[in-house]
Amino acid sequence: MRFGSLQLDSNLFLSPLAGYTNLPFRLVVREVGGVGLCTTDLVNARSLIEKNPKAFKLIETSPADSPLAVQLFGSVAEEMRDAALMVEARGAVSVDINMGCPVKKVVKIGGGSAMMTELDKTAALVRGMVNAVKIPVTAKMRLGWDDDNLTAPDLARALEDAGIAAIFVHGRTREQGFGGTVNLAGIRKVVEAVKNIPVIGNGDVVTPEAAKKMFNETGCAGVSIGRGAFYDPWIFKRTLHLLRTGELLPEEKFSERVRVMRRHLDLMIEVFGEELGCRMFRKVAPWYSKRFGPCHEFNKRVVQVSTQAQFEEILENYIAWRKQFLGDDGELLQRFQPAPLVASFMRDPASTLREHIPVPKGPVEVW
């Protein structure tokens, strides 16, 4: 697909996920295949301008990590413009503006979801960035602040007029956080609101079937996947295969999951050093083990891992322990296999509960 001056090999995107979509994971996903564009963790524009080492670590990249978009958050137009120029100079092919993050520390400075409440101010900020850089500027938004204020279609129109090259829309409100059902009809309204720019759908795409349903029911030009890629780094490759052939490939076997998990740790150590890389991997390894079947023996130990040698010991002990749940063919017995992953918008509505993030009461003017 194409937006602005950017031509991509795939219309599947890796969403930014704070604390997770760092250089090692982006490289893992690229090596597996199928992804068209990866985006960094969200980074504070002011921190970049102030040359904060932590901010520069968030946008660290390598020749194999391409094409790459950098996601910025902030609410001061001049800072966002200057930060966009910085990431352009460092080789980013696109700069994304976070207008969707529901987290308090982002919203309280006027970034993330808060940008959806002041359309004129947000459009002016975007126009300044678009005029400053040659690379495409995109925006990531939610459907709105809450169910009574679904401002995404209006914001999408304003952003298109301001020169935005593409829009990523997460099919939940800020109030929903990361729970509740993704609203495909809401994404479709954003698709219908714009004239000439692509809209990329996002939210709870955990299987290739979910991606296909999002394409079919929203008319979106692309699909962006975040948490689903941690359950299944092969989801991009499997989704492309489904879209192109109609055939659904099975989930990868345990041995391949272990191989990629090991590769992920190798890259974490290469980028962050053994001590920090292993410490950061404590929250990554349990994502892989969600599809291992019985895994409590692995999880309770891996969250304390400190060295690569210790990780290998934990893994070998777990592989030996796991054999009791296998059949003669070496595969998990049926009763121990993990339940199929199902997107919220493909479940029985009565089974979906919403995880609310408190939002201010009263009219939009006082948010």
N, C-alpha and C positions, 0 to 999 in steps of 0.2 A: 504494500500500500504506500501511498504518498501523502505527505502534508507539508505545506510550504516547499522548501527546497530539498526536503528529505525523502529519499526513496528507500523503503524497507523491504526486506525479503519475506516478511511474515506480518500479518495483522494481529499477532498475539504479543502482548506486552507483559513484562515483569513490573508489577506495581511496587512503589516504594513502601517499605515496611520498617518503621523506625527500630533500629537495633538489630535488624536481621539482613536487609538487602545490601550488605556491604560488599566489598570487592570479592572476597572468597566465595560468597554464595552466588554472586552474579557470574563468576567464572564457572562454577559448577553447572549452573543452568545453561550457559552457553555451550559447554562441552557436551551436555546431553542432547541439545539441539531443539529447534523449533521456535525459539523466541526471536521476535523481530527487533525489539528495543528494550533495554533495561534502564531503570532509573535509580539513582542513588537514594539513600536515606534522605529524609527532609533535613535541610541545613538552614540555620539562621543566617539571613543575609548580612546582618550587622556583624555577626561573628566572623564571616569571611572577610569583610572589609577591615575589621580590626586584626586580621591575620591570626586568629585563634588557632593554635595547632590542632585542637580537636575538630574544628570545622574543616580544616584541610584534610584531616584523616577521613572524614565522612565522604569526601569527593575524590579520594585516592583512586587511581585507575591504572591500567596497564594496556599495552598494545592489543592484547587478546580481549580486552573488555570494551568492545566496540560493535555497534554504535551505542553511545551512552548519552542519556539525558541527566541533567542535574536538577533536583527539585529544591526550590527555595521557598522559605516562608518569611513573612514580615509584612508590615503595613505602611512603612515609610517609603514613598515612591522613589526618592533619590537613592536610598540604600538598595532597594530592589533593582533599580537600573544599574547601579555601579557593580553590584554582585553579579548581575547577568553578564556584564562586560568581562568580569573576571573569569567566569566559568567558560565563556566563549573563547577567551584567550588561552585557556588551559585545554582546549580541544573538545569540549562538549558539542554534540551535534544538535542539541535542543535544550531549552531551559523550560522547566515546568514550574508553575506557581501553585503552591498548595492553598486551596480554598476549601478543603474538605476535612482536615484533621479536627477531630472533636476534643482533643486533649486540652485540659485547662491551661497549661503553660504556653500553648500556642495561641489559643483563642483569646487569652487575657491581654495579649499585646496587639490584638486586632488582626491576627493572622488566622490561617485555617478557616474553619467554618464561619468565623465572624465576618469574613470578607463578603459573605453572601447577604449581609444585612445592609450594606451601603453600596448600592450598585454604581452610582455616579463616581464615587471616590475610587472604587475598585477598577472601573473602566479607565479612569484617568491614569491610575498606576500602571495598568497594562499597556496603555498607549505609549507611555514613556519608555517602557522596556522594549516594546516592538520597534520603536523609532531608533533605539540605541544600538541594537544588535542585528547582525545579518542572519543568524540562525533562527529557526522557528521558535516562537514562544507559545507554550500550551498552558492549559489550566486544568487542575484536578479539583472537582467540586463534589458536594453531596446534593441531594434533592432539595434541601432547604434546612431551616433551623429546626422545625418540627412539622407535624402533619398539617397544621393550620397555616404554615408559611412555606409552601413549596416554591421557592423563588428561582430554582435552577433554569427553567425555560427563559424567564426574563433576563437572568444574568447571562445566559448563553447568547442571546441576541445582542446584548450590550457588548459582550466580549468579542463577538464576531465583527461588530462595527468598529471596535477598537483595534482590530488587526490580529486577534489570536488565530493561531494556525490549526489548532485542534482542541477538543474538549474531552477530558476524561470525567465520567460521572459515575460516582458510587451510588447505587440505588437504595440508599438509606438516608435518613435525616440525621442531623447532629444529635438530636434527642435519643435516637436509637443506639448510638455508639456503634458497636460491632455485633449487636444482637438483633433479633427480630427478622422479619422476612424482607428480602430485597425486592423492591417494587419495580418489576420490569416495565409496567405501564408508565411509571414515572420516568424511566430512562427513555422510553419511546417518545414522550412529550418533549424531551430535550432534543432528540434526533429531529423531530418535526419542527422545532423552533428555529433551527438554523437553516441557512440557504445553501452555503457552498463549502462548509468545513466539515471534516469527519468528526463524529462523536464515537468515543470508545467506551463501551460499557464495563462496569466493574462491580464487584461485590459478591462474595460467597460462591465464586466459580471454583468448585473443588473437584470436578470431573469433566472429561471431554463432553459428556452429554449435557452438562449444565452450560458449558460454553456454547454449544450448538443451539440450545434453547434460547439463550440470551441473544444470539445473532438473529434467530428466526422471529422472536417475539418483539424485539425492539427496533430492528432495522439498523443496528449500530454497525459501524465500519470496521471495528476491531473490538477485541476483548482484552482486558488487563487483569492479570491474576496475581494475587499476593499470597495469602495464607495457603491457598490451594497448592502453590508451588512448593511449600515446605512439606506438606503431606506427600506430595508426588512431584519431584523435580522433573519427571518425564511428561508432565501434563501438557506441555507445549507441543512436544513431538507427537504425543498420542492424539491431541486435539486436531493438529494439522492433518494427521492421517485419517481421522474420522471425517473431517470436512471434505477432504479430497477424494476419499474412496467409499465412504459410508460404512467402513469397517471399524469396529471398536477393538483396539488392541487391549489385551489384559494388562493388569497392573504388573509391574516388574517383580521378579522373584526376589526372595530374601537375599540371595548371594549378590545380586546386582545392587540392592539397597545398601548392603554392607560395603561393597566396593566404593560406591559414591559417597557414603558417609565417611569412609576413611580418606577419600580424596578431599572432602570438605575440610576435615581436620588438618590435613597436610597444608592446605592453602591458608587456613587460619593461622597456623604456626609460621608459615612463610611471611605472611603480611603483618602479624601482630607480635611475633615472638612466641616461644613455647609457653611461658607462664601465663601471659595475658590471653593468648590464643586458646589454650585449654580452658581457662576460666570462662571465656566467652562461649566456648563450645558446650558448657554445661546446660545452657538453655536451648541449644540447637539440637543436640543428640536426641532428646525426647520427641522432637518432631518426627525424626526418622522412625523411632521405635513405635510410633502410633500404628504403623502398619506391619509390625513384626509378629503380631499375635501376643500371647502372654509375654509381658516385658517388665514386670515389676522388679525382678532381680537385676535387670540392666539399669533401669531408671534410678533405683535407690543408690546405686554406686556411681553412675556416670555423673551425677550432679555434684560429685566431690572430686572429679578428675583434675589432676594438676600437671601431669606430664603425658607425653605421647606413649611412653612405655606402660604407664599405668592404664591408659585407655585400652591398649592392646590386651593387657591382662584381663581387664573387665570384660572386653568383648569376647575373648576366647572362653572365659568362664561362662559367660552367658550362652554362647553357642552350644557348649556342652550341656548346660542346664536345659536349654530349649528342646533338646532331642526327645525328651519324654512326651512332647506334644505332637510328634511327627508320626506319620504313617510309614508303611514299608517303602513308599515311593519317595520318602525324604521330604514330603510336603506336610504342612500343618493339617492335622485332622480337621474335618469339617466343623466340629463343635468349638474349635479353638481359633478359627479364622476370624479376623477383624470384620466388623459389620461394614457393609458397603457405605461409602461416603455419599451423602445426598445433600444437594444445595437446599437452602431454606425455601427457595421458590419452586422446588420440586417435591416438597413434603406436604403432608396433610396439614392444612392451616391450623387445625386445632392442636397440633403437636408443637407448634412454634411459639416460644415465649420471648418476650422482648426484654432486652437489658437496657433500661433507660439511663441516660445521662441527664441529671437535672438541668433544666434551662430556665432562664429568667421568665417571670410572669409579666403580663402587660403588653402593650403595643410595641411594635418593632422599634419605634423611635427611642425607647428607653433600654434596648438591649446593649 
